[in-house]
C-alpha cells in the first residue's frame, strides 16, 4: 500500500527529479509532485512524495525531516487527507455576509 508524504520548506528552484533522486535513497517512489502557482508556474515551496510502502515512508521521514536542501531544513511528514472545498468558494468579503443583499 502506498503512503503519501508532505514535503515542506522546499527551495523554490527544486525540481521533481531532484526530489525523486533524494527520496529514492529511502525506497521506491510512486510519484512526486511539486505544487506550483497557477499564474507564475513558480514553486510554492512544498510538494508530495508517494512511497510504495509504509516502511519506506517512515524511513523517508526519519532520514529527511530536518534534512538541509539548499540550506533549507525540509519538513517531511505523513500527508493529511485533502479537505473538501465547498462549492461557494467566495465566502466572506464584500457583499457576502449574512445580512442579505446590500441596498444603496
C-alpha positions in Angstrom: 0.0 0.0 0.0 1.4 3.4 -1.0 1.9 6.2 1.5 1.8 9.9 0.7 4.2 12.3 2.4 4.1 16.1 2.7 7.4 17.8 2.0 7.6 21.4 3.1 10.1 24.2 3.1 11.5 23.2 -0.3 13.8 25.5 -2.2 11.8 27.4 -4.8 14.2 26.2 -7.5 13.9 22.5 -6.7 12.7 20.1 -9.5 10.6 16.9 -9.1 13.6 15.0 -10.4 15.8 16.3 -7.6 13.2 15.3 -5.0 12.8 11.9 -6.6 16.6 11.4 -6.5 16.8 12.3 -2.8 13.8 10.2 -1.7 14.8 7.1 -3.7 17.5 6.7 -1.0 14.7 5.6 1.3 12.8 3.4 -1.1 10.7 3.1 -4.2 8.9 6.2 -5.3 5.4 6.0 -6.8 5.0 9.7 -7.6 6.5 13.2 -6.9 4.6 16.4 -7.2 5.8 20.0 -6.6 3.0 22.4 -6.0 3.2 25.4 -8.3 1.4 28.8 -8.6 -1.1 28.6 -11.4 -0.2 32.1 -12.7 3.5 32.2 -12.4 4.4 28.5 -12.6 6.8 29.1 -9.7 7.1 26.5 -6.9 5.1 27.3 -3.7 7.8 25.7 -1.6 6.0 22.4 -0.9 5.1 19.1 -2.5 4.2 15.5 -2.1 6.1 12.2 -2.4 4.3 8.9 -2.6 6.3 6.0 -1.3 5.4 2.4 -2.3 5.1 1.2 1.3 4.5 2.3 4.9 8.0 1.2 5.9 9.7 3.2 3.2 7.6 6.2 4.0 8.7 6.0 7.7 12.3 5.6 6.6 12.0 8.8 4.4 10.5 10.7 7.3 13.3 9.6 9.6 16.0 10.4 7.0 14.8 13.7 5.5 12.7 15.6 8.2 15.2 18.4 9.0 17.5 17.5 6.1 19.1 20.6 4.7 18.4 21.1 1.0 20.0 24.3 -0.4 20.4 25.4 3.2 16.6 25.0 3.9 15.6 22.3 6.5 12.9 20.2 5.0 9.7 19.3 6.8 8.6 15.7 6.0 5.5 14.2 7.5 2.6 12.0 6.5 0.2 13.9 4.3 -3.2 14.7 5.7 -6.2 13.8 3.6 -7.2 16.6 1.3 -10.0 18.8 2.7 -13.2 19.1 0.6 -13.8 22.6 -0.8 -17.2 24.0 -0.6 -19.0 25.0 -3.9 -19.2 28.5 -2.6 -15.5 29.5 -2.8 -16.3 33.2 -2.4 -17.4 33.3 1.2 -16.8 36.4 3.2 -15.6 39.7 1.8 -17.6 42.4 0.0 -21.3 41.7 -0.3 -21.1 38.2 1.0 -22.3 38.4 4.6 -25.4 37.1 6.4 -27.4 40.3 6.2 -28.6 39.7 2.7 -28.1 42.0 -0.4 -26.8 45.5 0.2 -29.1 48.4 -0.5 -27.5 51.7 -1.6 
